[in-house]
């Protein structure tokens, strides 16, 4: 999410209609990452920057019918694609900027964020906003269905030392934003950093 939201909305809006077709094999990776959150029936969870809602069905399965699943995204076209894919039945879709969520403080048990961190204009402040809406001890999953090296290769670039997802950068960023990293995996098949909200 850039300070100029128009750029982000144009980028993702232009790709929303065929986003899922471009990455058809990601489903199992999403389900495995959701499982790592160890959600319980009745929990409340946010999919921050939900895009086309690929995480919503496994999140719904994890929290059950009495749980709350919210998918928030800045791009209307992505939310429309989620509806067309039938994922609206798995959670409440919300047009919102994750940097300024219209949610109560400490109202959630967890946040799932796939591919989000690279699009945050002010990562420390934005991660602090995610911490605000999660109860103490609640979890954050920063996820990508492929690792940093595989993503860089797909995009035709090299990994740089300033990559926010590199563990030496991400650990202190999370710590300064109200989170404590509890696990970190960066493999070709997935990237997943789990954190717990500090008291």
N, C-alpha and C positions, 0 to 999 in steps of 0.2 A: 504494500500500500504506500504509494508515494504521497508526499505533501500535496502534489497536484493529482488528486484522485482521478481526474479525467484521463491521464496517461494509463493508469492501471486499468480503468474501466474499458478504455479502448483496446488495450492489449488483450485482456481476457475476454472482452465482449466479442471481439473478432474471431476468437478461437472456441467459444463456448459450444457451438452447435456440434462440432466434431471432436471435442476434447476427449470424451470417453473412447471414441473409435481410435484415437491416436495412441492410447495407452490401454489396450483391451485386457492385458494380463495382470493388472495391478491388484485385482480384487483380493487374492489370497494374502498379499503383503499388507494390505489395509487391515484385513481381519486379524492377522497375526499381531500387528502393532496395537490394535484396539485391545486384544487379549492381554497385552503387557501392562495395560492400565489397571488390571484387576478390579474392574468395576463390579458393583454388586447390584442385585435387583433393587429398584427404587432409587438409585442414585440419579443425580442431575449432572449432565455433561454438555459441554459446548464444543462443537466442531468449529473452530475459529478459522475463517477463510475457507469455508466448506466447499467452494467451487460447485461442481455438479453433484455434490453430496455422496460421493463414493463411500465415505466412512459412516454415513447415517445408518444403513441397515445393520452393520455389525455393532454399532453403538446401541441401537435399539435392542438387538438381541441380548447384549450384555446387561442392560438396565431393566429389561422386561417391560411389560405394559404399564406398570405403575411408575416407572422412572420417567425422567424428563430428558429429551434430546433436543438441542437447539443447534441449527446450522446457520451461522452468520457469514455473510459475504457482502463485499462492497459493490459487486458487479451484478446488476439485474439479469443480464443474459445468462450468467452462470446459474442463478437461482431458477430461472425459467427452464434451463436444461435439466436441473435436478427434478423439477416438477414433471417435465416430459418423460424422464426416465423412471417415474413412479416413486421417487425417493421422498416425496413430501409426506407420505404416509408413515415414514420412519421417524420424523422429527418436525419441529416447528422451524420453518425457514424465515430468516430475519434479514432484511436489507440493512446492514449496519457496518460501520467501520470498527474493526476490533481495537483500534486505538482509543475509542470512546464508546464503550458498550452501554446500551440502555438496560443494564441488569443490576440488580441489587448487590451490594457488597456481601461477600461470603455466601452467595446463594447457590454455588455449584460445588460438586465433588471433584470434578476433573475438567481439563481442557485438552482436546486433541487438536493438533495443528499440523496439517500436511503441507509442506512446501511453503509455509507462511513466512518464516523468518527472513528470507532473502528479500521480501517485499515490504518489510516494516521500515518506515522512514526514520523512526527514532527507537531502535530496538530496546534500549534500556527502559524508556518510558512506556513503550507498548507492552513489554513483558510485565512491567509493574501493573499495568491495567489488567492484564490477564490474572495476575496474582490477586488483585483487588476483589475479583468476582468469585474466587475460589476460597473455600474454608481452609483454615490452618490444617496442614496434613494432607490436603488435597493434592492431586497430581497434575502434571503437565507432560504431554508427549509431543515432542518435536519430531516429525516424521517426514521421510521422503522414501518412495518405493524403490529408489536406487541410491547407492552411495555417492559420496562427493566426487570420487575419481570417475565413476561411470557417468555421472551427470555432466561433469566438465567435458568428457570425451564426446558425449552426445551433442553438446553445445559448441564443440570445436574450440575449446579454450583449455588453459592450464589452471590447475588449482593454485591459488595464491595464499600467502601467509596470512592475509587479512580476512580470509573466508570466515564469516561469523560462525559457521558450523564446525570449524576445527575445534577440537576439544580445548586446547589452551586458550582460545578466545571465548568459547561458549560457556565454560565453567564459571569464570569470573563475571561474565555478563549476566548469567542467571543469578549468581550470588548477590550481585548488586541490585537485582530487581525483585528480591523477595523469594527466590527459589534456591533450593539446594539440589544439585545434580546427584542422582543416585545410580545411574547407569548410562553408558555411552557405547553405541555400536555404529561403526562406519565400515560397511562391507560393500562389495559390488551390488549385492542383492537388496540392500536396504541401509537407510540411515535412521537411527532412532536414539534420541536422547530423552531420558526420563528424569523429571525433577519433582520435588515435593515442596509445597509452599511452607515456608517457615512461619512460625508464630509471630 
